Amino acid sequence: MPTAETVSIDVLKSLFQQRFHTPVEHVIPLQGELGGSGRRIIRLTAGSTKAVGVLYGVREENAAFLAFSKHFRRHGLPVPEIYDEALDHGAYLEEDLGDTTLFEFLSKNRQAAAVAPPAIEAYRKVVAILPRFQVEAARDLDYSICYPTSSFDRQSIAWDLNYFKYYFLRLAGIPFSEHALEDDFTRLTDFLLTAPRDFFLYRDFQSRNVMLRDAQPYFVDYQGGRKGALQYDIASLLYDAKADLPPDLREDLLHDYLRALANHISVDREAFLRHFYPYVYVRIMQALGAYGFRGFYERKAHFLQSVPYALKNLRWLLHNVELPIALPTLLGAFQNMLASEKLLSIANEADNVIVRVFSFSFHQGLPQDESGNGGGFVFDGRSLPNPGREERFKQLTGQDAPVIDYLNQQESVHQFFASVLSLVDSAIANYQSRGFKNLMVSFGCTGGQHRSVYLAEQLAKRLRARNGLEVRLRHLGLENLRK
């Protein structure tokens, strides 16, 4: 008897065949257990034809995403095209925007606090487009489709603040006066509601919800959008804990955003900035509530890896920003958080483990361990299908799209990589718990050009999406070829 999961995937396959008039050849899950949304995101392919299928059981939220997508595309905004939908089955099919998020691109283009120009340019493009969502597309948007609410109003703010109070402050054991904190919440809410709020509020405008394709940004995950203030979304992007943007870059991007916004409406910069930092605090509290719920309450420890970055943002704000309203109890709770031994222990656990990922040719010998720990894992990719045997791939590498597509279509490759991930994830968790700081993972193949490069790239990409790791990638076979 078919399972509900099989039936759901069959619905996606049917949508794919209706759209492209060809049966699905490969089904590849794209979102692992690290995600917090509950959606199942799946890539479906047939030859060079690709689409992304989404399975999710909340009809109203699916309907909001689909309606927003169609509305934004009518305004020429870069969002995925919706190919087909089956709302009764919690399924829809959309354009495949690739695999590179803004967060992953940033991770590849930085060394500690130094962000490389390509990543800065990507952020500039993103902040330039944001006002088009907020102002241009907002003018004729039907807010009745919003889910779970049509406005970031007093009730929505209360949900976020209480989420922070009960799932972060309480569960982290941070001392505070309940009555005095509620007074601060009321003052903060009253002030936030004095900002103009007739704009589209994206809600989750962060680096993981921006895809980069051909160096251009595309936007996803706006299903929680509603009417609200301009400040919230730019605060979400610039103070995204996982991205850990340097303060100077945040300031530059904020001014870029305000210049772009001025192309759509008259901007009183002083009035905008007066409300900006209170919205930054609200967004940080919302995120901390989510980390606490997933990490402390549901005991999914990887969500707590973001807490040290949020605390870093709070520390900077407390030292550099003077709020236009008095919030003594709330700011005192923040100070208590920064002094909390429990939270400091999380920060210590999140100190980066350095993972060195190599590809190499077995003909040229194993990579040398530079850390003194003895070498870590060595995986032999020679059992996998070899693109190098086909003439069309001989001048390409595992970094090139045709080779990636070829290997992505091989079931044996996915089985091999799933086993690698299981071993590496277990080792990383063990290293973090024991305070070890270096792990080495090497992939070998015959020439060090195709399979090993592909596997190393895929592992590095997965690991760079996680906090607490510093990933260093080298392709020794390719380096020798270039020499």
C-alpha positions as CSV (number, residue, x, y, z in Angstrom):
1,M,0.0,0.0,0.0
2,P,1.5,3.4,-0.9
3,T,2.5,5.7,1.9
4,A,1.2,9.3,2.2
5,E,4.8,10.4,1.3
6,T,4.8,8.4,-1.9
7,V,1.4,9.7,-2.9
8,S,2.6,13.3,-2.3
9,I,5.7,12.8,-4.5
10,D,3.5,11.1,-7.1
11,V,1.4,14.4,-7.2
12,L,4.6,16.4,-7.9
13,K,5.6,13.9,-10.6
14,S,2.1,14.3,-12.2
15,L,2.4,18.2,-12.1
16,F,5.9,17.9,-13.7
17,Q,4.6,15.7,-16.5
18,Q,1.6,17.9,-17.1
19,R,3.9,21.0,-17.4
20,F,6.8,19.5,-19.4
21,H,5.2,16.6,-21.2
22,T,7.9,14.2,-20.0
23,P,8.1,11.8,-17.0
24,V,10.3,12.6,-14.0
25,E,13.6,10.7,-14.1
26,H,15.2,11.8,-10.8
27,V,13.8,13.0,-7.5
28,I,16.4,14.7,-5.3
29,P,15.6,16.0,-1.8
30,L,17.0,19.6,-1.3
31,Q,16.2,20.4,2.3
32,G,17.5,18.2,5.2
33,E,16.5,18.1,8.8
34,L,18.4,21.3,9.6
35,G,15.5,23.4,8.1
36,G,12.9,24.7,10.5
37,S,9.9,25.4,8.3
38,G,8.5,21.8,8.0
39,R,8.4,22.0,4.1
40,R,9.7,19.2,2.0
41,I,11.6,20.7,-1.0
42,I,12.4,18.4,-3.8
43,R,14.2,18.8,-7.2
44,L,12.6,16.9,-10.0
45,T,14.6,16.4,-13.3
46,A,14.2,14.9,-16.7
47,G,17.3,15.3,-18.8
48,S,18.1,19.0,-18.7
49,T,14.6,19.9,-17.6
50,K,14.4,20.8,-13.9
51,A,11.8,22.1,-11.4
52,V,11.4,22.3,-7.7
53,G,8.5,20.7,-5.9
54,V,7.2,21.8,-2.5
55,L,5.1,19.6,-0.1
56,Y,3.5,21.3,2.9
57,G,0.3,20.7,4.7
58,V,-0.8,24.2,5.6
59,R,-3.1,25.2,2.7
60,E,-3.5,28.9,3.7
61,E,0.3,29.4,3.8
62,N,0.7,27.7,0.4
63,A,-2.1,29.8,-1.0
64,A,-0.3,33.0,0.3
65,F,3.0,32.0,-1.3
66,L,1.4,31.1,-4.7
67,A,-0.6,34.3,-4.8
68,F,2.3,36.5,-3.7
69,S,4.5,34.8,-6.4
70,K,2.1,35.5,-9.2
71,H,1.6,39.1,-8.0
72,F,5.3,39.8,-7.7
73,R,6.0,38.4,-11.2
74,R,3.4,40.7,-12.6
75,H,5.5,43.5,-11.2
76,G,8.6,42.1,-12.8
77,L,10.2,41.1,-9.5
78,P,12.7,38.2,-9.5
79,V,10.7,35.4,-7.8
80,P,10.2,31.8,-9.0
81,E,7.7,31.1,-11.7
82,I,4.8,28.9,-10.4
83,Y,4.5,26.1,-12.9
84,D,1.5,24.2,-11.4
85,E,-0.2,23.6,-8.1
86,A,-2.4,21.0,-6.3
87,L,-3.5,22.8,-3.1
88,D,-5.7,20.0,-2.0
89,H,-2.6,17.8,-1.9
90,G,-0.4,20.4,-0.3
91,A,1.8,20.5,-3.4
92,Y,3.1,22.9,-6.0
93,L,5.8,23.1,-8.6
94,E,8.0,26.1,-9.2
95,E,11.0,27.3,-11.1
96,D,14.4,25.9,-10.1
97,L,16.6,28.8,-9.1
98,G,19.7,26.7,-8.5
99,D,21.6,25.9,-5.3
100,T,23.4,29.0,-4.2
101,T,21.9,31.2,-1.5
102,L,23.2,34.6,-0.6
103,F,24.4,33.1,2.7
104,E,26.4,30.4,0.9
105,F,27.9,33.0,-1.5
106,L,28.8,35.2,1.4
107,S,30.5,32.2,3.2
108,K,32.6,31.5,0.2
109,N,33.6,35.1,-0.3
110,R,34.9,36.1,3.1
111,Q,37.8,35.5,5.4
112,A,36.6,36.0,9.0
113,A,35.4,39.6,9.0
114,A,36.8,40.5,5.6
115,V,34.0,40.3,3.0
116,A,35.1,40.1,-0.6
117,P,33.8,42.5,-3.2
118,P,31.6,39.9,-5.1
119,A,29.6,39.3,-1.9
120,I,29.3,43.0,-1.1
121,E,28.1,43.6,-4.7
122,A,25.5,40.8,-4.3
123,Y,24.2,42.5,-1.1
124,R,24.0,45.8,-2.9
125,K,21.8,44.3,-5.6
126,V,19.6,42.8,-2.9
127,V,19.0,46.0,-1.0
128,A,18.4,47.9,-4.2
129,I,15.5,45.5,-5.1
130,L,13.9,45.4,-1.6
131,P,12.0,48.7,-2.0
132,R,10.3,47.4,-5.1
133,F,8.7,44.7,-2.9
134,Q,7.8,47.1,-0.1
135,V,6.5,50.0,-2.1
136,E,5.9,49.2,-5.8
137,A,4.3,45.8,-5.4
138,A,2.5,46.8,-2.2
139,R,0.3,49.3,-3.9
140,D,-2.2,46.8,-5.4
141,L,-1.5,43.8,-3.3
142,D,-4.5,41.9,-1.9
143,Y,-3.6,41.7,1.8
144,S,-6.6,39.4,2.5
145,I,-4.4,36.5,1.3
146,C,-1.8,37.0,4.1
147,Y,-1.3,34.1,6.6
148,P,-1.6,34.0,9.6
149,T,-2.4,37.7,9.7
150,S,-2.6,40.6,7.3
151,S,-0.6,43.2,9.3
152,F,2.4,43.5,11.6
153,D,0.2,45.1,14.2
154,R,0.1,45.1,18.0
155,Q,-0.9,41.5,18.2
156,S,1.9,40.4,15.8
157,I,4.5,42.3,17.8
158,A,3.2,40.8,21.0
159,W,3.5,37.3,19.6
160,D,7.2,38.0,18.7
161,L,8.0,39.5,22.1
162,N,6.3,36.7,24.1
163,Y,8.0,34.2,21.9
164,F,11.3,35.7,23.0
165,K,10.2,35.9,26.6
166,Y,8.9,32.4,27.1
167,Y,11.1,30.4,24.7
168,F,14.4,32.2,25.1
169,L,14.6,34.2,28.4
170,R,12.7,31.6,30.4
171,L,14.4,28.5,29.0
172,A,17.8,30.1,29.1
173,G,17.3,30.9,32.8
174,I,17.8,34.7,32.3
175,P,16.5,36.7,35.3
176,F,14.0,39.5,34.7
177,S,10.9,41.2,36.3
178,E,7.8,40.0,34.5
179,H,5.8,43.1,35.3
180,A,8.6,45.5,34.5
181,L,9.4,43.7,31.2
182,E,5.7,43.9,30.1
183,D,5.8,47.6,30.7
184,D,8.9,47.9,28.4
185,F,7.2,45.7,25.8
186,T,4.2,48.0,25.9
187,R,6.4,51.1,25.4
188,L,8.3,49.5,22.7
189,T,5.2,48.3,20.8
190,D,3.6,51.8,21.1
191,F,6.7,53.3,19.6
192,L,7.0,50.8,16.8
193,L,3.4,51.4,15.8
194,T,4.1,55.2,15.2
195,A,6.2,54.3,12.1
196,P,4.3,54.4,8.8
197,R,3.1,50.9,8.1
198,D,1.4,50.9,4.7
199,F,4.1,48.8,3.0
200,F,4.7,45.1,2.2
201,L,6.7,43.5,5.0
202,Y,8.5,40.4,3.7
203,R,8.9,39.1,7.2
204,D,11.9,36.7,6.6
205,F,14.1,38.8,4.4
206,Q,17.4,37.1,5.2
207,S,20.4,35.7,3.4
208,R,19.1,32.2,3.2
209,N,16.0,33.3,1.4
210,V,17.8,35.0,-1.5
211,M,19.1,32.8,-4.3
212,L,21.8,33.8,-6.7
213,R,21.7,32.7,-10.3
214,D,24.0,34.1,-12.9
215,A,25.1,36.7,-10.2
216,Q,21.5,38.0,-10.0
217,P,19.4,37.7,-6.8
218,Y,16.0,35.9,-6.8
219,F,13.7,35.9,-3.8
220,V,11.9,33.1,-2.0
221,D,10.0,32.3,1.3
222,Y,7.8,35.4,1.5
223,Q,4.7,33.4,2.4
224,G,4.7,35.1,5.9
225,G,4.4,38.6,4.3
226,R,1.9,41.2,5.5
227,K,1.5,44.9,5.8
228,G,4.0,46.7,8.0
229,A,6.8,49.2,8.4
230,L,9.8,49.5,6.0
231,Q,12.4,49.2,8.8
232,Y,11.7,45.5,9.6
233,D,13.0,43.8,6.5
234,I,16.2,45.8,6.1
235,A,16.8,45.1,9.8
236,S,16.2,41.4,9.2
237,L,18.8,41.3,6.4
238,L,21.5,43.4,8.0
239,Y,21.3,41.8,11.4
240,D,20.8,38.3,10.2
241,A,22.7,36.5,13.0
242,K,24.1,33.7,10.8
243,A,25.5,36.1,8.2
244,D,27.5,38.0,10.8
245,L,28.0,41.1,8.7
246,P,30.7,43.6,9.9
247,P,29.2,46.8,11.4
248,D,30.8,49.1,8.7
249,L,29.3,47.0,5.9
250,R,25.9,47.1,7.6
251,E,26.0,50.9,7.7
252,D,27.0,51.1,4.1
253,L,24.2,48.8,3.0
254,L,21.7,50.7,5.1
255,H,22.6,53.9,3.3
256,D,22.4,52.1,-0.1
257,Y,18.9,50.9,0.8
258,L,17.8,54.4,1.8
259,R,19.1,55.8,-1.5
260,A,17.2,53.0,-3.4
261,L,14.0,53.7,-1.3
262,A,14.2,57.4,-2.3
263,N,13.5,56.4,-5.9
264,H,10.0,55.2,-4.8
265,I,8.9,57.5,-2.0
266,S,10.1,60.6,-0.2
267,V,12.4,59.6,2.6
268,D,13.0,61.4,5.9
269,R,16.2,59.7,6.9
270,E,16.2,61.0,10.4
271,A,12.6,59.7,11.0
272,F,13.5,56.4,9.4
273,L,16.6,55.9,11.5
274,R,14.7,56.8,14.7
275,H,12.5,53.7,14.2
276,F,15.1,51.5,12.6
277,Y,17.0,50.3,15.7
278,P,13.9,49.5,17.7
279,Y,12.9,47.3,14.8
280,V,16.3,45.7,14.8
281,Y,15.8,44.7,18.4
282,V,12.4,43.3,17.7
283,R,13.8,41.2,14.8
284,I,16.7,39.9,16.9
285,M,14.2,38.9,19.7
286,Q,12.0,37.1,17.2
287,A,15.0,35.2,15.9
288,L,16.2,34.3,19.5
289,G,12.7,33.1,20.3
290,A,12.9,30.8,17.3
291,Y,16.4,29.6,18.3
292,G,15.1,28.9,21.9
293,F,12.0,27.1,20.7
294,R,13.9,24.8,18.3
295,G,17.0,24.5,20.5
296,F,16.0,24.6,24.1
297,Y,12.4,23.3,23.8
298,E,12.6,20.9,20.9
299,R,16.2,20.0,21.7
300,K,17.5,20.5,18.2
301,A,20.9,21.7,19.3
302,H,22.1,23.0,15.9
303,F,19.6,25.9,16.2
304,L,21.5,27.1,19.2
305,Q,24.7,27.6,17.1
306,S,23.2,30.9,15.9
307,V,22.8,32.3,19.5
308,P,26.4,33.6,19.9
309,Y,26.0,35.6,16.6
310,A,22.7,37.1,17.9
311,L,24.5,38.0,21.2
312,K,27.3,39.6,19.3
313,N,24.8,41.8,17.5
314,L,23.1,42.7,20.8
315,R,26.5,43.6,22.4
316,W,27.2,45.9,19.5
317,L,23.8,47.6,19.7
318,L,24.1,48.1,23.5
319,H,27.5,49.8,23.0
320,N,26.7,51.9,19.9
321,V,23.0,52.7,19.8
322,E,20.9,55.0,22.0
323,L,17.2,54.2,21.7
324,P,14.6,57.1,21.5
325,I,12.6,55.4,24.3
326,A,13.5,54.1,27.8
327,L,13.5,50.2,28.0
328,P,15.5,49.6,31.2
329,T,14.2,46.1,32.0
330,L,14.6,44.8,28.5
331,L,18.1,46.2,28.1
332,G,18.9,44.8,31.5
333,A,17.7,41.4,30.3
334,F,20.1,41.7,27.3
335,Q,23.0,42.5,29.7
336,N,22.1,39.5,31.7
337,M,22.1,37.4,28.6
338,L,25.6,38.6,27.7
339,A,26.8,37.6,31.2
340,S,24.9,34.2,31.3
341,E,27.2,31.2,31.9
342,K,24.7,29.0,30.1
343,L,24.8,31.2,27.0
344,L,28.5,31.7,27.2
345,S,28.9,27.9,27.2
346,I,26.9,27.8,24.0
347,A,29.2,30.5,22.6
348,N,32.3,28.5,23.5
349,E,30.8,25.3,21.9
350,A,30.3,27.3,18.8
351,D,33.9,28.3,18.4
352,N,34.7,27.3,14.9
353,V,35.9,23.8,14.1
354,I,38.2,24.1,11.0
355,V,37.2,21.5,8.4
356,R,39.7,21.2,5.6
357,V,38.1,19.6,2.5
358,F,40.3,18.3,-0.3
359,S,39.9,16.7,-3.6
360,F,42.9,14.8,-5.1
361,S,44.1,12.2,-7.5
362,F,45.2,8.8,-6.1
363,H,48.0,8.9,-8.7
364,Q,49.5,11.9,-7.0
365,G,49.3,10.8,-3.4
366,L,47.1,11.7,-0.4
367,P,46.8,15.3,0.9
368,Q,49.1,16.2,3.7
369,D,47.6,17.0,7.1
370,E,48.7,20.5,8.2
371,S,47.0,20.4,11.6
372,G,49.0,17.6,13.2
373,N,45.8,15.6,13.9
374,G,46.5,12.6,11.7
375,G,44.5,13.1,8.5
376,G,40.8,12.6,9.3
377,F,38.6,10.9,6.6
378,V,39.7,9.8,3.1
379,F,36.9,8.7,0.8
380,D,37.5,6.8,-2.5
381,G,35.2,8.1,-5.2
382,R,36.5,5.7,-7.9
383,S,33.5,3.3,-7.4
384,L,31.2,6.1,-8.8
385,P,30.3,6.6,-12.5
386,N,33.3,8.5,-14.1
387,P,32.4,11.5,-16.3
388,G,36.1,11.5,-17.4
389,R,35.4,8.5,-19.7
390,E,33.0,10.6,-21.8
391,E,34.5,12.9,-24.5
392,R,32.1,15.7,-23.7
393,F,33.3,16.0,-20.1
394,K,37.1,15.5,-20.6
395,Q,37.9,19.2,-20.6
396,L,35.5,20.0,-17.8
397,T,35.8,19.6,-14.0
398,G,33.5,18.7,-11.1
399,Q,32.9,22.5,-10.7
400,D,31.2,22.7,-14.1
401,A,27.5,22.5,-14.5
402,P,27.4,19.7,-17.1
403,V,29.5,17.5,-14.9
404,I,27.4,18.4,-11.8
405,D,24.2,17.6,-13.6
406,Y,25.6,14.3,-14.8
407,L,26.6,13.2,-11.3
408,N,23.4,14.6,-9.7
409,Q,21.5,12.1,-11.9
410,Q,23.4,9.1,-10.6
411,E,21.6,7.3,-7.7
412,S,24.9,5.7,-6.6
413,V,26.4,9.2,-6.1
414,H,23.6,10.2,-3.8
415,Q,23.9,7.0,-1.8
416,F,27.6,7.5,-1.5
417,F,27.3,11.1,-0.5
418,A,24.6,10.4,2.1
419,S,26.9,7.9,3.8
420,V,29.7,10.5,3.8
421,L,27.5,13.1,5.3
422,S,26.4,10.7,8.1
423,L,30.0,10.0,9.0
424,V,31.2,13.6,8.8
425,D,28.3,15.0,10.7
426,S,28.8,12.6,13.5
427,A,32.5,13.4,13.6
428,I,31.8,17.2,13.7
429,A,29.3,16.8,16.5
430,N,31.8,14.8,18.5
431,Y,34.7,17.3,17.8
432,Q,32.5,20.2,18.9
433,S,31.5,18.5,22.1
434,R,35.1,17.6,23.0
435,G,36.6,20.9,22.0
436,F,38.6,19.6,19.0
437,K,39.3,22.3,16.4
438,N,40.5,20.5,13.2
439,L,39.0,17.9,11.0
440,M,40.2,16.9,7.5
441,V,38.0,15.3,4.8
442,S,39.5,14.2,1.5
443,F,38.0,12.8,-1.6
444,G,40.1,10.9,-4.1
445,C,39.4,9.7,-7.7
446,T,41.5,8.7,-10.6
447,G,42.5,12.1,-12.0
448,G,41.3,14.4,-9.2
449,Q,39.3,16.3,-11.8
450,H,35.7,15.2,-11.8
451,R,34.2,13.0,-9.1
452,S,36.5,14.0,-6.2
453,V,36.1,17.7,-7.1
454,Y,32.3,17.4,-7.2
455,L,32.1,15.5,-3.9
456,A,34.4,18.1,-2.2
457,E,32.4,21.0,-3.5
458,Q,29.1,19.4,-2.3
459,L,30.4,18.7,1.2
460,A,31.9,22.2,1.5
461,K,28.6,23.8,0.4
462,R,26.7,21.8,3.0
463,L,29.1,22.6,5.8
464,R,29.3,26.3,5.0
465,A,25.6,26.5,5.6
466,R,26.2,25.7,9.2
467,N,27.4,27.9,12.0
468,G,30.4,27.0,14.2
469,L,32.5,25.7,11.2
470,E,35.2,27.3,9.2
471,V,35.5,25.4,5.9
472,R,38.7,25.5,3.8
473,L,38.5,23.9,0.4
474,R,41.3,22.9,-1.9
475,H,41.4,20.9,-5.2
476,L,44.9,19.5,-5.3
477,G,44.3,17.7,-8.6
478,L,43.1,20.9,-10.3
479,E,46.0,22.8,-8.9
480,N,48.4,20.4,-10.4
481,L,46.6,20.5,-13.8
482,R,46.9,24.3,-13.8
483,K,50.6,24.1,-13.1
